[in-house]
Amino acid sequence: MLKTAALTLAVVLSTTLANAQTSQSPSTTATPSVQVLTNIPANAATITHWYKQNVYDPSDAKIGDIQDVLIDKDDGKVVALIVAVGGFLGAGEKDVAVPFKAVQFKTKDNNKWYAVMNATKDSLKTAPGFKYDRNATAWVAETK
């Protein structure tokens, strides 16, 4: 009789635990499914086309290089580029923000991408500068 009672208690407890685990399982809760693309959008471009690329003026003179790509938090669209201008080997360099639409991306030399901007190095050197604040993880206006 004691064996039967112990066996019955074990079956009841294991059934109760199994039911509790099933009803609490994360796989049965209502979670949104992940959207996956089956094709890459035709007008999509990789960030490597922009990031760390040189920027040239219309006469093909280098005016700087892209240090960062800024994306709108709400819609995910690229809104600005941070372009480093001036300086020598990084010393005396200035980071300026330019609208993404101000830079045209063209191809040359075996379809290699390059950025062209209707600006001069001097005009960018006189533009307001920005610096990256690691604590705020954001670009902030440079103060003199």
C-alpha positions in Angstrom: 0.0 0.0 0.0 2.9 2.4 0.8 4.5 1.6 -2.6 1.2 2.3 -4.4 0.7 5.7 -2.6 4.3 6.7 -3.3 3.9 5.8 -7.0 0.6 7.6 -7.2 2.2 10.7 -5.6 5.2 10.6 -8.0 2.9 10.4 -11.0 0.7 13.2 -9.8 3.7 15.5 -9.1 5.4 14.7 -12.4 2.2 15.4 -14.3 1.6 18.7 -12.4 5.2 19.8 -13.1 4.9 18.9 -16.8 1.7 20.9 -17.1 3.2 23.9 -15.3 6.2 23.9 -17.5 4.1 23.6 -20.7 1.8 26.5 -19.7 4.8 28.7 -18.7 6.9 27.8 -21.8 8.2 30.9 -23.7 7.4 29.2 -27.0 3.7 29.2 -26.2 3.5 32.9 -25.3 2.4 35.4 -28.0 5.6 36.9 -29.4 5.9 38.6 -32.7 7.7 36.6 -35.4 10.9 37.8 -36.9 10.6 39.2 -40.4 13.2 37.8 -42.8 13.9 39.0 -46.3 14.0 36.5 -49.1 15.6 39.0 -51.5 17.8 42.0 -51.0 16.1 45.2 -52.1 17.3 46.3 -55.6 18.2 49.8 -54.4 20.2 48.7 -51.3 23.9 49.5 -50.9 26.3 48.2 -48.3 27.7 50.5 -45.7 31.2 49.7 -47.0 30.4 51.8 -50.0 30.6 54.8 -47.7 32.3 54.1 -44.4 36.1 55.0 -44.4 35.9 56.0 -48.0 37.7 59.1 -49.4 35.6 62.1 -50.5 36.5 64.1 -53.6 35.5 67.4 -55.0 34.2 67.7 -58.6 37.8 68.1 -59.9 38.8 64.8 -58.3 40.9 66.4 -55.5 40.6 64.5 -52.2 38.8 66.7 -49.6 38.4 64.2 -46.7 37.2 60.8 -45.7 34.0 59.5 -44.2 34.4 58.8 -40.5 30.8 57.8 -39.7 27.3 57.3 -41.2 24.4 58.7 -39.2 21.1 56.9 -39.4 17.6 58.3 -38.4 16.5 56.3 -35.3 12.9 56.3 -36.4 12.9 55.2 -40.0 16.5 53.8 -40.4 17.4 56.1 -43.3 20.9 57.5 -43.7 20.7 61.2 -42.9 24.2 62.5 -42.6 27.9 61.6 -43.0 30.7 62.7 -40.8 33.6 63.8 -43.0 37.1 64.3 -41.6 39.0 67.1 -43.3 42.4 68.8 -43.0 45.2 67.8 -40.8 48.1 65.5 -41.4 48.1 61.8 -40.4 45.1 62.6 -38.2 46.6 65.5 -36.3 44.7 68.8 -36.8 41.8 66.9 -38.5 38.3 68.3 -38.2 35.1 66.3 -38.4 32.1 68.0 -40.1 28.6 66.8 -40.7 27.2 66.9 -44.2 23.8 65.8 -45.4 23.8 62.4 -47.0 22.2 63.9 -50.1 25.1 66.3 -50.6 27.4 63.4 -51.5 27.0 61.6 -54.8 28.4 58.1 -55.1 29.9 57.2 -58.4 32.0 54.4 -59.9 35.4 54.5 -61.7 38.4 52.2 -62.2 36.7 48.8 -62.5 33.5 50.0 -60.9 35.1 51.0 -57.6 32.8 53.3 -55.6 34.0 56.8 -54.7 32.2 59.8 -53.1 32.0 63.2 -54.7 30.8 66.3 -53.1 30.3 69.8 -54.5 32.5 71.4 -51.9 36.1 72.3 -51.4 38.5 71.3 -48.6 38.7 74.9 -47.5 34.9 75.3 -47.3 34.7 72.2 -45.1 37.5 73.4 -42.9 35.5 76.5 -42.1 32.3 74.6 -41.4 31.3 73.9 -37.7 33.1 70.9 -36.3 31.8 68.0 -34.3 33.5 65.5 -32.0 32.3 62.1 -30.8 31.4 61.9 -27.2 32.0 58.4 -26.0 30.0 58.8 -22.8 26.9 60.1 -24.7 27.7 57.8 -27.7 26.7 60.7 -30.0 28.3 63.4 -32.1 28.3 66.8 -30.3 29.2 70.3 -31.5 32.8 71.1 -31.0 33.5 73.9 -28.6 36.5 76.1 -28.9 
